[in-house]
Amino acid sequence: MELDAAKMIGAGLAVIGLSGVGSGIGSIFSSLVSSVSRNPASRPQIFGLAILGFALVEAVALYALLIAFLILFG
């Protein structure tokens, strides 16, 4: 029973990174909206960078979930 409890605690600690991912994605898109509202002509250039930033931040979330699943079911 102690091994199962340790797995649950370890998976919970591995998923803590998802809170940072949520705030990172919010920051990216709030900056996107702010910059497009200031200069609408630069939207195509800024939007590509925002999507790249979103993908990189989302990769951190996928890695955190992968580690949590490896701890639980590995």
C-alpha positions as CSV (number, residue, x, y, z in Angstrom):
1,M,0.0,0.0,0.0
2,E,2.9,2.4,0.7
3,L,4.2,2.1,-2.9
4,D,0.8,3.1,-4.3
5,A,0.7,6.1,-2.0
6,A,4.2,7.1,-3.1
7,K,3.1,6.8,-6.8
8,M,0.1,9.1,-6.2
9,I,2.2,11.7,-4.4
10,G,4.9,11.6,-7.1
11,A,2.4,12.0,-9.9
12,G,0.8,14.9,-8.1
13,L,4.1,16.6,-7.7
14,A,4.9,16.0,-11.4
15,V,1.6,17.7,-12.4
16,I,2.4,20.9,-10.4
17,G,4.1,22.2,-13.6
18,L,0.7,22.5,-15.2
19,S,-0.2,25.6,-13.1
20,G,2.8,27.4,-14.6
21,V,1.6,26.3,-18.0
22,G,-1.8,27.8,-17.5
23,S,-0.4,31.1,-16.4
24,G,2.1,31.1,-19.3
25,I,-0.6,30.5,-21.9
26,G,-2.7,33.3,-20.4
27,S,0.3,35.6,-20.5
28,I,1.1,34.8,-24.1
29,F,-2.4,35.5,-25.3
30,S,-3.0,38.5,-23.2
31,S,0.2,40.0,-24.7
32,L,-1.1,39.0,-28.2
33,V,-4.4,40.8,-27.6
34,S,-2.7,43.9,-26.2
35,S,-0.2,44.1,-29.0
36,V,-2.8,43.6,-31.8
37,S,-5.0,46.2,-30.2
38,R,-2.2,48.7,-30.2
39,N,-1.0,47.9,-33.8
40,P,-3.5,45.9,-35.9
41,A,-1.3,45.9,-39.0
42,S,1.3,43.7,-37.3
43,R,-1.2,40.9,-36.5
44,P,0.2,38.3,-39.1
45,Q,3.7,38.6,-37.8
46,I,2.8,38.6,-34.1
47,F,0.2,35.8,-34.4
48,G,2.8,33.4,-35.7
49,L,5.1,34.1,-32.8
50,A,2.2,33.7,-30.3
51,I,1.4,30.3,-31.7
52,L,5.0,29.2,-31.5
53,G,5.1,30.4,-27.9
54,F,1.9,28.5,-27.2
55,A,3.3,25.3,-28.7
56,L,6.5,25.5,-26.7
57,V,4.6,26.1,-23.4
58,E,2.1,23.4,-24.2
59,A,5.0,21.0,-24.7
60,V,5.9,21.5,-21.1
61,A,2.4,20.4,-20.1
62,L,2.6,17.3,-22.2
63,Y,6.0,16.4,-20.7
64,A,4.5,16.9,-17.2
65,L,1.6,14.6,-18.0
66,L,3.9,12.1,-19.5
67,I,6.0,11.9,-16.4
68,A,2.9,11.6,-14.2
69,F,1.6,8.8,-16.3
70,L,5.0,7.0,-16.2
71,I,5.1,7.3,-12.5
72,L,1.5,6.0,-12.1
73,F,1.5,3.2,-14.6
74,G,5.2,2.5,-15.2
